[in-house]
């Protein structure tokens, strides 16, 4: 009984991860780009002070 429940939960989790995977990839890309942008800004401001 318990192993069947675990399989159902695992199946639901896999579906959920597949659904949000595109969102995660998008947000990782956005956060990476904004992070490198702020890094460039900080380097630029250090050079100009």
C-alpha positions as CSV (number, residue, x, y, z in Angstrom):
1,X,0.0,0.0,0.0
2,X,2.7,2.4,1.0
3,X,4.9,1.7,-2.0
4,X,1.9,2.4,-4.3
5,X,1.4,5.8,-2.6
6,X,5.1,6.6,-3.0
7,X,4.9,5.7,-6.7
8,X,1.9,8.0,-7.1
9,X,3.7,10.9,-5.3
10,X,6.8,10.3,-7.3
11,X,4.7,10.4,-10.6
12,X,3.0,13.6,-9.5
13,X,6.4,15.2,-8.6
14,X,7.8,14.2,-12.0
15,X,4.9,15.8,-13.8
16,X,5.2,18.9,-11.7
17,X,8.9,19.2,-12.4
18,X,8.3,18.7,-16.1
19,X,5.7,21.5,-16.0
20,X,7.9,24.0,-14.2
21,X,11.2,23.0,-15.9
22,X,10.7,25.6,-18.7
23,X,10.0,28.3,-16.1
24,X,13.1,27.3,-14.1
25,X,15.3,27.4,-17.2
26,X,13.9,30.9,-18.1
27,X,14.4,32.3,-14.7
28,X,17.9,30.8,-14.4
29,X,18.7,32.5,-17.7
30,X,17.2,35.8,-16.6
31,X,18.9,35.8,-13.2
32,X,22.3,34.8,-14.9
33,X,22.0,37.7,-17.3
34,X,21.0,40.2,-14.7
35,X,23.7,38.9,-12.4
36,X,26.4,39.3,-15.1
37,X,24.9,42.8,-15.9
38,X,25.3,43.9,-12.3
39,X,28.8,42.4,-12.2
40,X,29.7,44.5,-15.3
41,X,28.2,47.6,-13.7
42,X,30.2,47.1,-10.5
43,X,33.4,46.6,-12.4
44,X,32.7,49.7,-14.5
45,X,32.0,51.8,-11.5
46,X,35.2,50.6,-9.8
47,X,37.2,51.7,-12.9
48,X,35.5,55.1,-13.0
49,X,36.0,56.1,-9.3
